[in-house]
Amino acid sequence: MRPRSSIAANQPFCGTPRAEASRESLERIIGARDVVCREVNRDSFGQMMGECFVGRTNVGVEQIRAGHAFGWPSYLRQNAQLAVAYTAAEAEAKAPRRGLWQ
């Protein structure tokens, strides 16, 4: 089972607009490095929800900052610290109209 990149980051599904750009951004963030994911919860479909890191870099936060993902408010309510990081990253992407915010 593949985890979502983070408990509250939603990325475009394959075949939808901007999905390829999101995938390419994810590849740039991860590269050939190891990804460590920590399960936090399961969604309503039974999929793992967790935080994923490359070293100390939160993959979900970086995808949001690049404009290739956005926060899910319903999941952000579960983690106030992550909500602050995601909200700040989303504001950084929205201001210059990056990625999904074009």
Secondary structure, DSSP 8 states (H G I E B T S, - for coil): ----SSSSEE---TTSTTHHHHHHHHHHHHTTS--EEEEEEE-TTS-EEEEEEETTEEHHHHHHHTTS-EE-HHHHTT-HHHHHHHHHHHHHHHTTT-GGG-
